[in-house]
Amino acid sequence: MSLKSVLLTLVATGCAACGQSSSSAATAHTAVNSDRRATWVTYVDPFEQAFSLDVPQGWTARGGTFRLGYSDARLMIDLVSPDGQTNIRFGEVAIPVYAMPNRFHREGETLDLGAQAQLRVAQYRSGQEFAELYARARFRNVCTNLASQPEDWQPPVSDAIERLATAAPERSSDGQVTYRCVIGSETKAAYVHTKSSQYEGFWQVSSVVSYLTPADRIAAARAIIARCTNSLQVNPAWVQYQRQMDQRAVQYQQARQAQRRRVLSQQVAEFEVKMQGMRNQVAAFEHRQAMQASQVEGFTKTLTGLTPVMDPLGNPHDVWIGPKNGYWINGQGTIVNSDLSPGAGWQPMTRR
């Protein structure tokens, strides 16, 4: 897998962004949709200011840029209606970039690029295959019964994202699924659309859009998706910042592969500490949203890269699967993946 390809695809993924925030990141303006029923506010990525987009005023909006490495940054925006009946999600924090299996790496393994990125090894899944896998994981613990329904709607694609793509994939496909979701005495529509694209040696899920809403609000949910997508603006300053991060990633990887990490040891150590903190924040974000935690927990390890562990005090944690066999935690809550103890003050964690 070429480093150039990894960097290129992460930018083409959808602002190369993912994250967490609160609705306070949105600032009101007077834009109103075409049917004059909804007022919109501008939501700005609170972590890296990578992008902005319109969201409905009064809705709870969480998300932004989760940066898990120089070249590993993921987008997730989660919208919940004021009454909690409709949930719309763009992107998914648990979906990494996937490396194709080869004679050195088998499906299910983690391809550890250190501070640059963490990839999962998996055979290519078409957009339709991935949509079915993700939908079952996202909705199965919410819906007591899922019944497949026909669907002919295609969500719009952002022009801003399309303009960032600098290379054509070897193959790509999209797919979608709709289910009739039974929740107690309620019936809702559960929908997922994904697009997967394969490049040289790896593949990615370049688009994920999903919603769960009462059947009589499907048209409104689709209108919101269209408005959010068409209003997306990528910050040019962030694009330049990402280029700088890509350059650092190349330097880091060259030093790492040549066993010359000591040249960048201080810078890399600080960055890896920051990235570990962000990874812990990803897990915290999952736990704060009980629905999200239950949806993602069952997603196959091959496709999510998460594993449940427990610290010595009995507290549960979801950590990113690493290449080593053990997980260790210190008094500050930092978790590392290692076969041996990192040193004094580190306690072993057990798998749940």
N, C-alpha and C positions, 0 to 999 in steps of 0.2 A: 504494500500500500504506500503510495507516494505521499509525502507530507504536503505537497502542493495541492493534491486532490482533497486531502482532509480539510485544509484551510478553506479551499474554494467552496466545498459543499456546505460547510457550517455557516458561511455567509449566505448561501442560497437557500438555507433551510427556512427562513422566515425571520429576518433580521438577525439571525444567529443569536436569539435571545430566549431567556426564560427566567421566571422569578416570582417573588412574593412582595406584596405591599398591602396597604389598606386603601379604602376609598378616599382617604384624605388627599391622595395624589391627584385627584381630579379637580380641575378648576372650571367653574361654570362659564358658559357663554350662551348666546341667545339663539343658536341654531335650532331649528324645529324641523321634524321630518315632514315628508310630503303630505301625510294625512292630518297634520296639525294636532296630533294627539300626544306626542312625546317630546319633551325637552331634552336636549343632549348636553353633555359636558365633555371636556377634553381630559382624557386620562393620559398622564405622562409616566413613562417608565421611571420608577423612583430610584432604581439602583444605578443605572448607567445612562439614563436619559437617551436610550437607543432609539426610541420611537414614541409616537403619540397616536391616539385614535379616539374617536367619539364613542361614548357609552351612554346609556339612558340615565338621566338624572334620577336619583333615588334608589338605583340598584346598588348592591354591594359589589364592588370591583376589586379583585385581588390579582396580583400578578406583576410581571416585569421581567427582568433579566437575572436568571440564575447563572452565574459564571462558575463552572466547575473546573476550569483550566484555561490556559492561554487561548486554546482553540475550541474549547468545549463550553458553549454557552447556549442556553435553551429557553424557549419562549413558552410561557403559559399564562393566559389571562382567563380568569374564572369570574363569571357574572351570575348573580343571583337576584331574582326579582324581589321587590319589597315584601311580598307575601310568602316568599320561599318556594313558590310553586314551579318556577322555571329556572333552570340552570343551563347556561351556555358556556362552553369552554373552547378556547382556541389554544392549540398546542397541548403538550403534556410533558411535565418535568421528568417523568420516569422513563421516557423513551430516549435512548442514546443513539449515537451513530453505530452501525453494525459493520464489522469486518467480515469478509467472506472466509469460510473455512479453507484451510490448505493443509499441507503435510506437516506444518509446524503448529497450527492452531486448530483445535476441534470445536465443533458447535457447543455452545454453553460456556466456553472459557471467557475470561476477561483479557483484553489486549491492553496492557498497561503502558501508556505513553507518559507516565509520570505527571508532571505539572502541565503537560500539554493537553491531554484528554484521556478519558477512559472509554474504550470501545468494547462492545459485546460481540462475540463471534457467533454468527448465525447465518444460515442459508437465506437467500433472498426470498421475501414474501411479497406477493403482489399486493396492490392496494386493496383489492377485495379480500384477500386472505387476512391481511393485517386488520382491516376494518372489523371483520368478524371476531378475531381474537380480542381486539381492544374493547369492542362493545360488550362482550361477555364479561370481561374483567371490570369494566366501568359500571355496569348496571346490575350484575347478577346478585349482589348483596343488597341492592335497593329494591329490586323488583322480585316479588314472589313468583312471578311467572313471566317469561319472555316468549312471545309468539311473533315469528317473522311476518313482516308486512311488505307489500310491494312499495317501491319508491322510485320516482322519476325526477326528483329535484336535484340540481347540482348547485352547490354553493359557489359564489363568485371567488375569483382569484385576484389578489391585490396586485395592481400594476407596480406598486413600489417594490414588492418582493420580486416580481418577475424581472425587473430591471437590474437587480443585484446578481442574477445568475450569469456566470461568465463562461460556462461550458455546458455542453449538452450531455445528458446521461446516456449510457449505453442502452438502457431500456428503462421505461417507467410506466406505471399504470395507476389508475385510481379506482376506488371502489367505495361502496356505501351500503349500509344496512339500516333498516328501520324495524323496530320491534314494538309490539303492543305490550306495554309494561303495566302489570297489575301490582298496586301497592295498597294492601288492605282492601278497602272498598272503592279506591280510586283507580282510574285507568289513565295512563299517560302514554305519550309517544317518546320512544328512545331512539335517537338517531346518531350515526357516526359516519363521517366521510374521511378517508385517508388517501394520500398519494405517496407511493414509494418509488424511489429512483435509485438505480444501480450505476455506480461509476467503477473505475478500475480498482478492484480489490476491496471495495466496500459499498454499502448502500445505506440509505437513510429514509426516514419517513418525513418527507418534506412538507407535508400539510396534514393537520389533524383539526377537524371541526366536529363538535358534538353538542347535543342538547338533550334535555329531559324536560318535557312540558306537557300540560294537559292538552288533550286533542283539540280543544277549541282555541288554543293559543299557538298552534303550529305556524300559522301565517305571520303572526306577530314576531315569533322567534326567528323566522327566516328573514323578516325585514330588518331585525336588529343585526343579524349576522351580515347582511348586505351592507348596512350602514357602517358597521365597525370595520369591515374589510375595505370598503372603498375610501374610508377616511384615514386609513393608516398612512402615517408619514414617518419615514426613516430619517433620523438626525444625521446630516452630513458630517458633523464633528465626530459622531460615534463611528461612522464608517472609517474615518481617518484613524481613530483610536484603535479599531479592530485591526487595521493594517499594521499598526505598531505592535499590537499583541501577536500578530502572525509572525512578524519579523523576530520578536523575542522567542517565539515558539521554535522557529528554525534554529536560532542560536542555541537555545536550551537543548534541543534534541541532538544537535551536532555534538555539543559538549557531553551530553549524557551518553550517547552511543560510543563516543571515543574515550569514555571513562575520564573525562576532564571536567566533571561537575564542580570540582573545587574552584575553578576559575569563576564560576557564577554561584558559589555555594551560599553566600549570604543572601543574595537576591532571590535565589530559588527557594531557600529555606523560608524566607518571609512570605513568599508567594504561596508556597505549599501550605503553610499555616493558615493563610487567608482562605485558600480554597477548601481546606478541611472544615473551617468554620462555616463556609457557605454550604458545604455538603450536609453538615449538621443542621443548618437552617432549612435545607430542603426537607429533611426528616421531620423537623419540628412543624413545618408548614403542613405536611401530610397528617401529622397527629392532631393539629388544631382543627382540621376539617374532618370530622368523624366519617362523613360520607365518603370523602375522597380517600381516606385511609382504607376503608373497607373495600372500596372499588379497586384500588391499585394493588392491595396486599396479595390478591390471588393471581395477579398477572404472572405469566410464566417467567421463571428466573432467566431463561434465555433472552427474553424480550425486555425485561425490566432492569436486571442487574442489581436487585435489592435482596437482602437477606435479613431475617429477623434474629437479633441477638439480645442478651440480657446482661446488664452490668452486675457487679458483685452485690449491690444493694437490692437486686430484683427488679430494677427499672428496665422496661423494654426499649429497644432501639431498632430502627431500620437503617442498615448501613449498606453502602455500595460494595458489591462483591469484588474482592481483590484477588490477586494471583497467589497470595499466601494462605496458609491454613488457619491462622489464628487472628483474633481481634483483641486489642488491648486499649484500656481507657485510663486516663490519669485524673488527678483531682480537679483539673479545670474542665473536664468533660470532653477533652480531645480524644478521638478514636483513631487508631492506626491499624493497618493490616500487616501482620508480621508473624513469621514462624516462631521467633524467639522474643522474649521480653525486651522492649526498647531500653530498659534500664530501671533505676530506682523510681518508685512512685507509680509505676504502671501495673495495673491489675488485669488479669485475663477475663474475657467475656465468654459467655456460653451461648450456644445456638439454641433458639426456641423451637 
